[in-house]
Amino acid sequence: MFSNQKLSKILFFDIETAGNYATYAEFQKADPEGALIFEGKCKRLNYGDPHEGYQDKVSLFPEFGRIVCLSYGIWKDNEIKVSSIFDEDETFLLKKISVLFNKGIDSNLVPCGWNIKNFDIAWIYRKMLMHGIAVPESINTWGKKPWEINIIDLKEWWKSFSNLDVTFEEAAYSLGIPSPKDEMHGGEVHKNYWELDNLEGIKEYCEKDVKTMILMCEKIGKIYTPNLCQN
């Protein structure tokens, strides 16, 4: 069985992202050079009109977007404890995130999430570099050998050696865990942030993802005991 001690050594987390501006037109007005670079990216990736591409795809790219919220959770005393970090000033937000991961290092907590190597950690890493903030050692992969990186990516774990893609919602469904994508999904965060001013809804959605990750580890751990943590 997945021991309580091992679960308590994991820092589960998830981020939500949006564009730096509400619309591409605002982007063009405030930062013409950046807007042209984004337009070129839309052409290379066949996103069509940059106005539509901005609304639909900007949340994927840290160079043109912002972290809106980071939710994190731990499994402690047989309970799931989840909280969130958010700030309108992204520099302050990133500093708070840095404090979280540095405290995690002090507590020997292993970062864990769904597709975090390809998305969440990449976003945090790049945004910290952009804002002149030192990247916490637990998520700094630069110059490290694969066996020196102690990060748990649940998507890699679930896929095993398969090249077939799978979504977080599909994995949760397969395990009989309620979908966290009930009232919102990632593609709607930009609209909820800029048009609806719904930061509370974004936070709740992000926290649901974190709770689902923990439930996933609990459920799989009842039949399988992978060596998730080096500590």
Secondary structure, DSSP 8 states (H G I E B T S, - for coil): ---HHHHTTEEEEEEEEEESSSSHHHHHHH-HHHHHHHHHHHHHTT--SHHHHHHHHGGG-TTTEEEEEEEEEEEETTEEEEEEE--SSHHHHHHHHHHHHHHHHHTT-EEEESSIIIIIHHHHHHHHHHTT----GGG--TT--GGG---EEHHHHHHTT--S---HHHHHHHTT---S-SS--GGGHHHHHHTS--HHHHHHHHHHHHHHHHHHHHHHHTT--------
